[in-house]
Amino acid sequence: QVQLVESRGGLVQPGGSLTLSCVVNGTFAALNFMNWHRQRPGKEPELVASITVGGRQDYADLVRGRFIIPRDNAKNSVYLQMNNLEPEDTAVYLCNVLIRPTGAADWTRYWGQGTQVTVSS
């Protein structure tokens, strides 16, 4: 059984930094794209950042230059380094990973439990 476990978010002052982590636990055949989404209050969920197995990264315009999405394939983990945070970054952040379960031919997207990040003074 596969489970994504995210680190706890928290309260950060504007201009501050916070790093989230997401680890894939369980047994599986392979990992593919690793992504971070977020849902801000009153808005639709949005893709924040993604990274391929080979390390190619893509970012939403709103966070490009401030957020970084590294991954550690040896640890089955993905991170979201958030710098120069703004109140508009307040959201529930969710990691999701495209995973091929053991014995399966197809890929399935798994989601973490979500973690609240609040940017406020």
N, C-alpha and C positions, 0 to 999 in steps of 0.2 A: 504494500500500500504506500502510495506516495503522498507526502505532505510537505507544504511550503510553510516555513516558520519565519516570521518577520521579527525584527527587533522592535523594541518599544520606541515610539516617537517621543514627542514632548513639547514643551513650551520654549520658544527661542525668541530672543529680542531681534528686532529688525537689524539687518546687517550681520547677524550671527551666522553660524554654521552648524550643521547637523548631518551625521551620516547614518543612513538606514542600511540594514543588512537583511538578506533573505537567503535561507539555506534550504536546499531540497533534501528532505529525509526520505528514506525508504529504498526500495529496490526498483530499478528501471533499466532500460536498455540504452537510452541516449538522451541527451539534452540538446535543445536547439536554441531558438531565440529566447533571451531573457529580457523582460521588460518591466518598467514601472509605469503604472497608471496613477491618476489621482482624481478624486472627486471633490471639488470645491463646493462650498455651501451654495445651493440654488443653481448649480450648473451641472451640465452633463459630464460624465466621466471622460477623461482625456488622457491620451498617451503622452507621457512625459519624456521617456527615454527608452532606447532599446539597444541591445548589443548582440551581435552574432557570435557563433562559436569561435570564429576567427578573430573576433575583437573589433569588428566594425561597429561604430557607434552612431546613433542618430538621436537628435534632440528636437523637442518642440521649440518653436521660436521664442516662447515666453521664458524658457530656462537656458537656452543656449548661451554658453559663456559663463554660466553660474553653477550649473549642475554637471556632475561627471558620473558615468555609470561603468565602473570597472567590474570585472567578473573574475572569479578564481575557479577555474575548471577542476582543479585538484580537490577543492573543497565543496564543489557543487553549489557555489554561492554567487550571488550578485549583490552589489552595493549601490547606494545612491548617495553620493557626496553632494550636499547642498550648501552652497556658499552665498554670501550676500543675500540672505533670505529677506523677503518682502512680505508684508501682511497679506498680499494677494496669493502667496504660496500656501496659506492656511488651507488644509485639506486632509482627507483620509487618503493615505498612500497605500497602494496595493501592488505587490510584485506578482508577475505571472510568467510562467515558463512553459514553453512548448516541449513536451516530454513524450518519448516513445516508451510506453510501458513494456515490461518484460514479456516477451512472447507475442507482442502486438505488431501489426504491420503499419498501423496508422499512428499519427501524432495526436496528442490530446493536450489542450491547454489547462494547466492547473493554476489556481489562484491562492495567494496568501490570505491571511485573515484580515489584513488591513490594519493600519496604525495611524493614529491622529497626530498631525503636526500642526501646531498653532504658533503663528508668528505675531507677537504682540509685545508692546512695551508695558 
